[in-house]
């Protein structure tokens, strides 16, 4: 979720405490700022976008970080507003930070909630990075709560219920699409079909079909599946693939995305090129994030590059 949506959700949740939407209220400030503060990892941008992509939603989006952030922020607010109990400020600040983690897990980018014990981004692939329906619901809730103070708690509760129903409806639709794809393409197990929210189309879905000889990547148009790419399966026993999986690019993709694929290209001048594809995001007729490495005739990696978009120059990785 984007910081603005997180802030709207945090501000709306603060009304459940019975406190008003005022800048002089530490509970409102704690819950609202707490819902946005994990995205301070944007400071990683100063070392470049690649560094930001690798750092984003890792340490700062863990349960440990949420707790520490809440402790620090609530203590600062208590020093400024000592008339409100520290425990009350901390509780609602923690509610705000936890709401941030919950919403980020709903989209396909995910968050490392269990860092440092599990270096994995948890995701349920339910909504895109910014969902217009969730944004609209909480925007209306905030405006109503501010205009009619006596209805604030009721309005927020109704908004949470409506948002939950919307998310349940989306999940039901996602599961229905998965079952339809299993039937159409004769996939034996549910794990062979992955349905993801489309990047720029909030009410559309993309999908990954894991077959024995290839991986099919497609989208749903007019309730019908359309295949966008057919990717040959890669052989994990292939010496070239094994060499590629030992490089920095493989380590990057292992950490960056749960869904990636390798494509081995034909050797030219004794140089084999292997492409890494992040299957989560489709943009401009290709995958948004990709990488490519070169392997010489001795099985050594000579060059690795990461691409931030299909039409941008790659970033060289050192090793």
SERO-4910 file (N, C-alpha, C, O; in steps of 0.05 Angstrom, whole numbers):
BEGIN
 pado doro    nc1    nc2    nc3   cac1   cac2   cac3    cc1    cc2    cc3    oc1    oc2    oc3
  Unk    A     17    -24      0      0      0      0     17     25      0     40     25     10
  Unk    A      7     46    -12     22     71    -12     18     85     15     -1     80     30
  Unk    A     37    104     23     36    117     49     10    131     55      1    132     77
  Unk    A     -2    143     34    -27    158     38    -50    140     47    -64    146     66
  Unk    A    -52    117     34    -73     97     42    -67     87     70    -86     84     86
  Unk    A    -42     81     76    -35     73    104    -43     94    124    -54     88    145
  Unk    A    -38    119    117    -45    141    136    -74    144    140    -83    148    162
  Unk    A    -90    141    118   -119    142    121   -130    119    139   -147    124    156
  Unk    A   -119     96    135   -127     73    152   -120     77    181   -136     73    199
  Unk    A    -95     87    186    -87     92    213   -104    113    227   -112    110    250
  Unk    A   -109    135    212   -126    156    224   -154    147    230   -165    153    251
  Unk    A   -165    131    212   -192    120    216   -192    101    241   -211    102    257
  Unk    A   -172     84    243   -171     65    265   -169     79    292   -179     69    313
  Unk    A   -156    103    292   -153    117    318   -180    126    330   -182    129    354
  Unk    A   -200    128    313   -227    137    324   -239    115    341   -257    120    357
  Unk    A   -230     90    337   -241     68    354   -233     71    383   -246     59    401
  Unk    A   -213     87    388   -204     92    416   -223    111    430   -221    114    455
  Unk    A   -240    125    415   -257    145    427   -245    173    427   -257    192    435
  Unk    A   -220    175    417   -206    200    415   -214    215    389   -223    202    370
  Unk    A   -211    240    389   -219    256    366   -197    259    345   -173    254    351
  Unk    A   -204    267    321   -185    270    299   -173    298    301   -180    316    286
  Unk    A   -154    302    320   -142    328    324   -112    324    326   -102    304    337
  Unk    A    -97    344    315    -68    343    316    -57    345    344    -34    338    348
  Unk    A    -73    354    363    -65    356    391    -70    330    406    -64    329    430
  Unk    A    -81    310    393    -88    285    406    -66    264    401    -62    257    378
  Unk    A    -51    255    422    -29    237    418    -38    209    407    -22    196    394
  Unk    A    -62    201    414    -72    175    404    -76    176    374    -68    158    359
  Unk    A    -89    198    365    -93    202    336    -66    203    322    -62    190    301
  Unk    A    -47    219    333    -21    221    321     -6    195    321      7    188    301
  Unk    A     -7    181    343      7    155    345     -3    135    325     13    122    311
  Unk    A    -29    132    323    -40    112    305    -35    119    276    -29    102    260
  Unk    A    -38    145    270    -34    154    242     -5    153    234      2    141    213
  Unk    A     13    164    250     42    163    244     52    134    245     69    127    229
  Unk    A     42    119    264     50     91    266     43     75    241     58     57    233
  Unk    A     21     82    228     13     67    204     30     75    180     30     60    160
  Unk    A     45     96    182     62    105    159     92    101    164    107     99    145
  Unk    A    100    101    189    129    102    196    145     78    185    169     82    180
  Unk    A    134     54    181    151     33    169    162     39    142    183     29    134
  Unk    A    148     57    127    157     64    100    180     84    100    188     94     79
  Unk    A    191     90    124    215    107    126    239     93    114    260    105    110
  Unk    A    236     67    108    258     53     95    263     64     66    281     55     52
  Unk    A    247     84     59    251     97     33    278    111     33    288    118     11
  Unk    A    290    116     56    316    128     58    337    111     43    359    121     36
  Unk    A    331     85     39    349     68     25    353     77     -4    371     68    -18
  Unk    A    335     95    -13    336    105    -40    362    121    -45    371    123    -68
  Unk    A    374    131    -24    398    148    -28    421    132    -40    440    143    -50
  Unk    A    420    105    -37    440     88    -50    431     76    -76    443     58    -87
  Unk    A    408     87    -86    398     77   -112    373     61   -109    367     50    -88
  Unk    A    358     59   -131    332     45   -131    335     15   -125    318      3   -112
  Unk    A    356      3   -135    360    -25   -131    364    -31   -101    352    -50    -90
  Unk    A    379    -14    -88    383    -17    -59    356    -14    -44    351    -29    -25
  Unk    A    340      5    -53    314      8    -41    296    -16    -45    283    -25    -26
  Unk    A    296    -27    -69    280    -51    -74    287    -75    -56    270    -90    -48
  Unk    A    313    -77    -51    323    -99    -34    317    -94     -5    313   -113     10
  Unk    A    318    -69      4    313    -62     32    284    -59     39    276    -63     62
  Unk    A    268    -51     19    240    -45     25    224    -69     35    226    -91     24
  Unk    A    209    -64     56    192    -84     69    208   -108     80    198   -130     81
  Unk    A    232   -103     89    247   -124    102    248   -118    132    229   -122    146
  Unk    A    270   -107    142    273   -102    171    251    -84    182    240    -90    203
  Unk    A    246    -62    168    227    -43    178    198    -53    178    181    -40    190
  Unk    A    193    -75    165    166    -86    163    163   -112    179    145   -128    174
  Unk    A    181   -116    198    179   -140    215    163   -134    240    160   -111    248
  Unk    A    153   -155    253    138   -151    278    156   -139    300    147   -123    317
  Unk    A    182   -146    299    201   -134    319    203   -103    314    201    -88    333
  Unk    A    206    -96    288    208    -67    282    182    -52    289    183    -30    299
  Unk    A    159    -64    283    134    -51    290    132    -45    320    124    -23    328
  Unk    A    141    -64    336    140    -61    365    160    -39    374    153    -21    390
  Unk    A    185    -40    363    205    -20    371    196      8    362    198     28    377
  Unk    A    186     10    337    176     36    327    154     47    345    153     71    351
  Unk    A    136     30    353    113     38    369    123     48    397    113     67    407
  Unk    A    143     34    408    154     42    434    167     69    433    162     86    450
  Unk    A    183     73    412    197     99    409    177    122    404    178    142    417
  Unk    A    159    118    384    141    139    377    122    146    400    116    169    405
  Unk    A    111    125    413     92    131    435    106    145    459     94    161    472
  Unk    A    131    138    463    146    152    485    151    181    478    147    199    496
  Unk    A    157    187    453    161    215    445    134    230    448    134    253    457
  Unk    A    113    218    439     87    231    441     78    235    470     66    255    477
  Unk    A     85    216    487     78    218    516     94    241    529     83    256    546
  Unk    A    119    245    520    135    267    531    122    294    523    121    313    538
  Unk    A    111    295    498     98    320    489     71    324    500     63    346    506
  Unk    A     56    301    504     28    302    514     26    284    539     14    263    537
  Unk    A     37    292    561     37    275    585     10    271    598      7    254    616
  Unk    A    -11    285    589    -37    283    602    -51    256    594    -69    248    607
  Unk    A    -42    244    572    -53    218    563    -34    196    571     -9    199    569
  Unk    A    -45    174    581    -28    152    591    -11    141    569    -19    138    546
  Unk    A     14    133    577     33    122    557     22     96    546     26     91    522
  Unk    A     10     79    562      0     53    553    -21     57    531    -22     41    512
  Unk    A    -38     77    534    -59     82    514    -47     91    488    -55     82    467
  Unk    A    -27    109    490    -14    118    465      1     95    452     -1     92    427
  Unk    A     15     79    468     30     56    456     11     36    443     17     27    421
  Unk    A    -11     30    456    -30     10    445    -39     19    417    -39      3    398
  Unk    A    -48     44    415    -59     52    389    -38     58    368    -43     56    344
  Unk    A    -14     65    377      8     67    358     15     40    347     21     37    323
  Unk    A     15     19    364     20     -8    355     -2    -17    336      4    -31    317
  Unk    A    -27    -10    341    -49    -17    323    -43     -5    295    -47    -18    275
  Unk    A    -33     20    295    -26     33    270     -4     18    254     -7     13    230
  Unk    A     18     11    268     40     -2    255     32    -30    245     40    -39    224
  Unk    A     16    -44    261      7    -71    253    -12    -70    229    -12    -88    212
  Unk    A    -28    -49    228    -46    -45    204    -29    -42    179    -37    -52    157
  Unk    A     -7    -29    182     12    -26    159     21    -53    149     21    -59    125
  Unk    A     30    -70    167     40    -96    160     18   -113    148     23   -127    128
  Unk    A     -6   -112    159    -28   -128    149    -35   -120    120    -38   -138    103
  Unk    A    -37    -94    114    -44    -86     88    -22    -92     67    -28    -99     44
  Unk    A      3    -91     76     25    -97     57     26   -127     51     35   -135     29
  Unk    A     18   -144     69     18   -173     64     -4   -180     44     -2   -200     30
  Unk    A    -24   -163     41    -46   -168     23    -38   -166     -6    -51   -179    -23
  Unk    A    -17   -151    -13     -9   -148    -41     14   -167    -47     26   -179    -29
  Unk    A     21   -168    -73     40   -188    -82     69   -181    -75     87   -197    -80
  Unk    A     75   -157    -65    102   -150    -57    108   -163    -30    131   -172    -26
  Unk    A     89   -163    -12     92   -176     14    110   -161     34    118   -139     28
  Unk    A    115   -173     56    131   -161     77    144   -183     94    133   -205     98
  Unk    A    169   -177    103    184   -197    120    176   -194    149    191   -184    165
  Unk    A    152   -204    155    141   -201    182    158   -215    203    160   -205    226
  Unk    A    170   -237    197    185   -253    217    215   -249    215    230   -265    226
  Unk    A    224   -227    203    253   -221    203    262   -218    232    246   -207    248
  Unk    A    285   -227    240    306   -240    224    305   -270    224    323   -283    213
  Unk    A    284   -282    236    282   -311    238    275   -324    211    285   -346    205
  Unk    A    258   -311    195    251   -321    169    255   -298    149    241   -278    150
  Unk    A    274   -301    130    279   -281    110    261   -286     86    271   -292     64
  Unk    A    235   -283     90    216   -288     69    194   -267     71    185   -260     92
  Unk    A    186   -257     47    164   -238     46    138   -253     45    133   -268     26
  Unk    A    121   -249     65     95   -263     65     75   -247     49     74   -222     51
  Unk    A     59   -260     33     39   -247     16     16   -266     10     20   -290      9
  Unk    A     -8   -255      7    -31   -271      0    -41   -264    -28    -61   -274    -37
  Unk    A    -27   -245    -42    -33   -239    -70    -62   -232    -75    -75   -241    -94
  Unk    A    -73   -214    -58   -101   -208    -59   -107   -181    -74   -126   -179    -89
  Unk    A    -91   -161    -69    -95   -135    -81    -70   -124    -93    -48   -133    -87
  Unk    A    -72   -104   -110    -49    -91   -122    -37    -72   -102    -47    -69    -80
  Unk    A    -14    -59   -109      0    -42    -91    -16    -20    -79    -13    -13    -56
  Unk    A    -34     -8    -95    -53     12    -86    -80      4    -95    -86      3   -119
  Unk    A    -98     -1    -76   -125    -10    -83   -145     13    -81   -148     24    -59
  Unk    A   -158     21   -103   -175     44   -102   -200     41    -84   -210     60    -73
  Unk    A   -210     16    -82   -233     12    -65   -227     16    -36   -241     30    -21
  Unk    A   -205      4    -27   -196      7      1   -191     37      7   -199     47     28
  Unk    A   -177     50    -12   -171     79     -8   -197     95     -6   -199    111     12
  Unk    A   -216     90    -23   -241    105    -23   -257    100      2   -268    119     14
  Unk    A   -259     75     11   -274     69     35   -263     84     59   -279     95     75
  Unk    A   -237     83     63   -225     96     87   -224    127     84   -225    141    104
  Unk    A   -223    137     60   -225    166     56   -253    176     64   -255    196     78
  Unk    A   -273    162     55   -301    170     62   -305    167     92   -318    184    105
  Unk    A   -294    146    104   -296    142    133   -283    165    148   -295    174    168
  Unk    A   -260    173    139   -245    195    153   -261    221    151   -263    236    171
  Unk    A   -271    227    128   -286    252    124   -311    252    141   -318    272    153
  Unk    A   -325    229    141   -350    227    157   -344    229    187   -358    242    202
  Unk    A   -322    215    196   -315    216    224   -307    244    233   -313    252    256
  Unk    A   -294    259    216   -286    286    222   -310    305    223   -312    323    239
  Unk    A   -329    301    204   -353    318    202   -374    312    224   -387    330    233
  Unk    A   -376    287    231   -396    278    251   -382    262    272   -381    237    271
  Unk    A   -371    276    291   -354    264    312   -369    241    327   -356    221    334
  Unk    A   -394    245    332   -409    225    348   -412    199    333   -418    178    345
  Unk    A   -409    199    306   -412    175    290   -385    162    283   -384    143    268
  Unk    A   -364    173    293   -337    165    285   -332    135    289   -324    121    270
  Unk    A   -337    125    313   -332     96    318   -349     78    301   -340     58    290
  Unk    A   -375     85    299   -393     69    283   -385     69    254   -385     49    240
  Unk    A   -377     93    244   -369     95    216   -344     78    211   -342     64    190
  Unk    A   -325     79    229   -300     64    225   -306     34    226   -295     19    209
  Unk    A   -322     25    244   -330     -3    245   -343    -13    220   -337    -34    210
  Unk    A   -362      4    209   -376     -3    184   -356     -4    161   -358    -21    143
  Unk    A   -336     14    161   -316     15    140   -299    -10    141   -293    -22    120
  Unk    A   -291    -18    165   -275    -43    168   -291    -67    158   -280    -84    144
  Unk    A   -316    -68    164   -333    -90    155   -336    -90    125   -333   -111    112
  Unk    A   -340    -67    113   -343    -65     84   -317    -72     70   -316    -86     50
  Unk    A   -294    -63     81   -268    -70     70   -263   -100     71   -252   -112     53
  Unk    A   -270   -112     94   -267   -141     97   -284   -156     77   -275   -176     66
  Unk    A   -309   -147     73   -327   -160     54   -316   -157     25   -317   -176      9
  Unk    A   -305   -134     19   -293   -129     -7   -269   -148    -11   -266   -160    -33
  Unk    A   -252   -150      9   -229   -167      7   -237   -197      5   -225   -212    -10
  Unk    A   -258   -204     19   -268   -232     18   -279   -237    -10   -275   -259    -21
  Unk    A   -292   -218    -22   -303   -220    -49   -280   -224    -69   -282   -240    -87
  Unk    A   -259   -208    -66   -236   -211    -84   -223   -238    -81   -216   -251   -101
  Unk    A   -220   -247    -56   -207   -273    -52   -224   -296    -63   -214   -315    -75
  Unk    A   -251   -293    -61   -269   -313    -72   -265   -314   -103   -265   -335   -115
  Unk    A   -264   -290   -115   -260   -288   -144   -233   -300   -152   -231   -313   -173
  Unk    A   -212   -294   -136   -186   -305   -143   -186   -335   -142   -174   -348   -160
  Unk    A   -198   -347   -122   -199   -376   -119   -216   -388   -142   -210   -410   -151
  Unk    A   -237   -374   -150   -253   -384   -172   -237   -385   -198   -239   -404   -213
  Unk    A   -222   -364   -202   -205   -363   -226   -184   -385   -225   -179   -398   -245
  Unk    A   -172   -390   -202   -153   -411   -199   -165   -438   -206   -153   -454   -220
  Unk    A   -189   -443   -196   -202   -469   -202   -209   -471   -232   -207   -493   -243
  Unk    A   -217   -449   -244   -224   -450   -273   -199   -455   -289   -199   -471   -308
  Unk    A   -176   -443   -281   -151   -448   -295   -142   -477   -292   -132   -489   -311
  Unk    A   -146   -488   -269   -139   -516   -265   -154   -534   -283   -144   -553   -294
  Unk    A   -180   -527   -287   -197   -543   -304   -189   -540   -334   -187   -560   -348
  Unk    A   -185   -515   -342   -179   -510   -371   -152   -521   -379   -150   -532   -401
  Unk    A   -132   -519   -361   -105   -527   -369    -97   -553   -356    -74   -561   -357
  Unk    A   -116   -567   -343   -112   -594   -332    -89   -595   -312    -72   -613   -313
  Unk    A    -88   -575   -295    -68   -575   -274    -77   -593   -251   -100   -591   -242
  Unk    A    -59   -610   -241    -67   -630   -222    -70   -619   -194    -89   -626   -179
  Unk    A    -53   -600   -186    -54   -590   -158    -58   -560   -158    -52   -546   -178
  Unk    A    -67   -549   -135    -71   -521   -132    -44   -506   -133    -43   -483   -143
  Unk    A    -23   -518   -124      3   -505   -123     14   -500   -151     33   -484   -154
  Unk    A      3   -513   -171     13   -509   -198      0   -484   -211      8   -477   -233
  Unk    A    -19   -472   -198    -33   -448   -208    -30   -425   -188    -39   -428   -165
  Unk    A    -18   -404   -197    -14   -380   -180    -29   -357   -193    -23   -349   -216
  Unk    A    -47   -345   -178    -63   -322   -189    -54   -297   -174    -54   -296   -149
  Unk    A    -46   -276   -189    -35   -252   -178    -52   -228   -187    -63   -228   -209
  Unk    A    -54   -207   -170    -67   -182   -179    -51   -169   -201    -27   -167   -199
  Unk    A    -65   -160   -222    -51   -146   -244    -40   -119   -234    -51   -107   -216
  Unk    A    -18   -110   -245     -3    -88   -234    -18    -61   -236    -20    -47   -216
  Unk    A    -29    -55   -259    -42    -29   -264    -72    -31   -267    -85    -11   -272
  Unk    A    -83    -55   -263   -112    -58   -267   -124    -71   -242   -122    -95   -238
  Unk    A   -136    -54   -224   -144    -64   -198   -165    -87   -198   -167   -101   -178
  Unk    A   -180    -90   -219   -200   -111   -220   -193   -133   -239   -211   -148   -248
  Unk    A   -168   -135   -246   -159   -156   -264   -138   -174   -250   -127   -167   -229
  Unk    A   -133   -197   -262   -115   -217   -251    -95   -227   -272   -103   -230   -295
  Unk    A    -71   -233   -263    -52   -248   -280    -48   -275   -267    -57   -280   -244
  Unk    A    -36   -293   -282    -33   -320   -271     -7   -333   -281      4   -326   -302
  Unk    A      2   -353   -265     26   -369   -271     17   -398   -271      6   -407   -251
  Unk    A     22   -413   -292     16   -442   -293     42   -457   -295     57   -455   -314
  Unk    A     47   -474   -275     71   -490   -274     66   -517   -286     53   -534   -274
  Unk    A     76   -521   -310     72   -546   -324     99   -561   -326    120   -550   -321
  Unk    A     97   -587   -334    121   -603   -334    143   -593   -353    167   -595   -347
  Unk    A    135   -583   -376    154   -575   -396    157   -545   -400    175   -536   -414
  Unk    A    139   -530   -387    140   -501   -391    125   -487   -368    111   -499   -352
  Unk    A    128   -460   -367    113   -443   -349     97   -424   -366    108   -410   -383
  Unk    A     71   -423   -362     53   -405   -377     47   -381   -360     39   -384   -337
  Unk    A     51   -358   -372     44   -333   -358     22   -319   -374     25   -315   -398
  Unk    A      0   -311   -360    -22   -299   -375    -38   -280   -359    -31   -273   -336
  Unk    A    -60   -271   -370    -78   -252   -357   -107   -260   -363   -112   -274   -383
  Unk    A   -125   -251   -347   -153   -256   -351   -166   -232   -365   -166   -210   -354
  Unk    A   -177   -236   -389   -191   -215   -404   -219   -225   -411   -223   -246   -423
  Unk    A   -238   -209   -403   -267   -216   -408   -273   -244   -397   -286   -260   -410
  Unk    A   -262   -250   -374   -266   -275   -360   -253   -299   -375   -258   -322   -368
  Unk    A   -236   -293   -394   -222   -314   -409   -192   -311   -405   -181   -289   -405
  Unk    A   -178   -334   -402   -148   -333   -399   -135   -327   -426   -142   -339   -446
  Unk    A   -115   -309   -425    -99   -303   -449    -70   -307   -441    -60   -295   -422
  Unk    A    -55   -324   -456    -27   -330   -451    -10   -307   -462    -12   -301   -486
  Unk    A      7   -295   -445     25   -274   -453     53   -283   -459     66   -273   -477
  Unk    A     62   -303   -444     89   -314   -448     89   -344   -443     76   -354   -424
  Unk    A    104   -359   -459    109   -387   -454    139   -390   -448    156   -385   -466
  Unk    A    145   -398   -424    173   -400   -416    181   -429   -413    168   -444   -397
  Unk    A    202   -438   -426    211   -466   -424    221   -471   -395    233   -454   -383
  Unk    A    215   -495   -386    224   -503   -359    255   -504   -359    267   -512   -378
  Unk    A    267   -496   -336    296   -497   -334    304   -522   -318    290   -530   -299
  Unk    A    326   -533   -326    336   -557   -314    356   -550   -292    377   -540   -297
  Unk    A    348   -556   -267    365   -549   -244    391   -566   -244    410   -559   -229
  Unk    A    392   -588   -260    416   -604   -261    435   -595   -283    458   -605   -285
  Unk    A    427   -575   -299    444   -564   -320    467   -549   -307    462   -532   -291
  Unk    A    492   -556   -315    516   -543   -302    514   -512   -305    523   -498   -287
  Unk    A    504   -502   -328    502   -473   -332    482   -461   -312    487   -439   -301
  Unk    A    460   -474   -309    439   -465   -290    450   -466   -262    446   -448   -246
  Unk    A    464   -488   -255    475   -490   -228    495   -468   -223    496   -457   -201
  Unk    A    511   -460   -243    530   -438   -240    515   -412   -236    523   -396   -219
  Unk    A    494   -408   -251    478   -384   -249    465   -381   -221    464   -359   -211
  Unk    A    457   -403   -210    444   -403   -184    463   -398   -161    455   -395   -138
  Unk    A    489   -397   -167    510   -391   -147    518   -361   -147    533   -353   -130
  Unk    A    507   -346   -166    515   -318   -169    499   -299   -152    481   -307   -138
  Unk    A    507   -274   -154    494   -253   -139    465   -248   -148    448   -241   -133
  Unk    A    461   -251   -175    435   -246   -186    414   -266   -174    392   -259   -168
  Unk    A    423   -291   -172    405   -311   -160    399   -305   -131    376   -308   -122
  Unk    A    419   -296   -116    415   -288    -88    396   -265    -86    379   -264    -69
  Unk    A    399   -246   -105    381   -223   -105    352   -231   -110    334   -223    -96
  Unk    A    348   -248   -130    321   -257   -137    309   -275   -115    285   -273   -110
  Unk    A    325   -291   -102    315   -307    -80    304   -290    -58    284   -297    -45
  Unk    A    317   -268    -53    308   -250    -32    286   -231    -41    269   -223    -25
  Unk    A    286   -224    -66    268   -203    -77    240   -213    -84    221   -199    -79
  Unk    A    238   -238    -94    212   -247   -104    208   -277    -99    227   -292   -102
  Unk    A    184   -285    -92    179   -314    -89    173   -328   -116    173   -353   -117
  Unk    A    169   -312   -137    162   -323   -163    181   -313   -185    177   -292   -196
  Unk    A    202   -329   -190    220   -321   -212    226   -346   -229    223   -369   -220
  Unk    A    236   -340   -253    241   -361   -272    267   -356   -287    274   -333   -291
  Unk    A    281   -378   -295    305   -376   -310    301   -384   -339    287   -404   -344
  Unk    A    312   -369   -357    311   -376   -385    340   -377   -396    354   -356   -395
  Unk    A    348   -400   -406    375   -403   -417    374   -397   -447    359   -410   -462
  Unk    A    390   -378   -456    391   -371   -484    414   -385   -498    433   -395   -485
  Unk    A    413   -387   -524    433   -401   -539    460   -388   -537    462   -363   -537
  Unk    A    481   -404   -535    508   -393   -531    517   -380   -557    513   -390   -579
  Unk    A    530   -356   -553    542   -342   -576    571   -336   -568    577   -324   -548
  Unk    A    590   -344   -586    618   -340   -581    627   -351   -554    642   -339   -539
  Unk    A    616   -375   -548    623   -390   -523    613   -375   -498    622   -382   -476
  Unk    A    595   -356   -501    583   -342   -479    554   -350   -477    539   -345   -496
  Unk    A    545   -361   -454    517   -368   -450    504   -346   -434    514   -337   -413
  Unk    A    481   -337   -443    465   -317   -428    442   -330   -414    427   -345   -427
  Unk    A    438   -324   -389    416   -335   -374    400   -311   -363    411   -293   -350
  Unk    A    374   -312   -367    356   -290   -359    340   -298   -335    329   -320   -333
  Unk    A    339   -279   -315    322   -283   -292    297   -265   -295    300   -241   -302
  Unk    A    274   -275   -290    249   -260   -293    233   -261   -268    227   -282   -257
  Unk    A    225   -238   -258    207   -236   -235    179   -237   -246    170   -219   -261
  Unk    A    164   -258   -240    138   -263   -252    115   -249   -239     92   -253   -247
  Unk    A    120   -231   -220     98   -218   -206     86   -195   -222     61   -192   -222
  Unk    A    102   -180   -236     93   -155   -249     98   -155   -279    120   -159   -288
  Unk    A     76   -149   -294     77   -148   -323     73   -119   -331     53   -107   -323
  Unk    A     91   -108   -347     89    -80   -355    100    -76   -383    122    -86   -390
  Unk    A     85    -62   -400     95    -54   -427    102    -79   -443    122    -79   -457
  Unk    A     87   -100   -441     91   -124   -457    114   -141   -448    124   -158   -463
  Unk    A    123   -137   -423    145   -154   -412    144   -153   -382    128   -138   -370
  Unk    A    161   -169   -369    163   -169   -340    178   -144   -331    198   -136   -342
  Unk    A    167   -132   -309    178   -106   -300    207   -110   -290    224    -94   -298
  Unk    A    212   -130   -274    239   -134   -263    251   -159   -276    238   -180   -277
  Unk    A    276   -157   -284    290   -180   -296    320   -177   -291    329   -156   -281
  Unk    A    335   -197   -298    364   -196   -296    376   -214   -317    363   -232   -328
  Unk    A    401   -209   -322    415   -226   -342    444   -229   -334    457   -210   -325
  Unk    A    454   -254   -337    483   -259   -331    495   -274   -354    482   -288   -369
  Unk    A    521   -270   -357    537   -284   -377    555   -305   -364    567   -300   -343
  Unk    A    556   -328   -376    574   -350   -366    593   -358   -389    584   -364   -411
  Unk    A    619   -359   -383    638   -366   -404    640   -396   -407    627   -411   -393
  Unk    A    658   -405   -425    661   -433   -431    671   -449   -408    669   -474   -408
  Unk    A    683   -436   -388    693   -449   -364    672   -451   -342    678   -460   -320
  Unk    A    648   -442   -348    627   -443   -328    629   -421   -307    618   -423   -285
  Unk    A    643   -399   -314    646   -377   -296    628   -354   -303    625   -347   -327
  Unk    A    617   -341   -283    600   -317   -288    619   -294   -294    636   -287   -278
  Unk    A    614   -281   -317    631   -258   -324    617   -231   -322    629   -210   -320
  Unk    A    590   -232   -321    575   -207   -319    547   -212   -309    534   -232   -316
  Unk    A    537   -195   -291    510   -197   -281    497   -169   -281    509   -149   -273
  Unk    A    472   -167   -291    458   -142   -292    429   -145   -283    416   -166   -288
  Unk    A    420   -125   -269    392   -125   -260    377   -102   -274    387    -80   -275
  Unk    A    353   -108   -284    338    -88   -299    313    -80   -283    298    -97   -274
  Unk    A    310    -53   -279    288    -43   -263    262    -40   -279    241    -37   -268
  Unk    A    264    -41   -305    241    -40   -323    250    -49   -351    274    -49   -356
  Unk    A    231    -57   -368    239    -67   -394    254    -47   -412    269    -55   -429
  Unk    A    249    -21   -407    261     -1   -425    284     15   -411    290     37   -420
  Unk    A    295      5   -389    317     19   -376    343      3   -377    342    -22   -378
  Unk    A    365     17   -376    391      3   -376    394    -13   -351    384     -5   -330
  Unk    A    409    -35   -353    413    -52   -329    433    -41   -310    450    -24   -317
  Unk    A    432    -51   -285    451    -43   -265    471    -66   -261    462    -89   -256
  Unk    A    496    -61   -264    516    -82   -262    519    -90   -232    520    -73   -215
  Unk    A    521   -116   -227    525   -126   -200    555   -134   -198    566   -146   -216
  Unk    A    567   -127   -176    595   -135   -171    596   -160   -154    578   -165   -138
  Unk    A    617   -175   -158    621   -199   -142    650   -207   -142    657   -227   -129
***
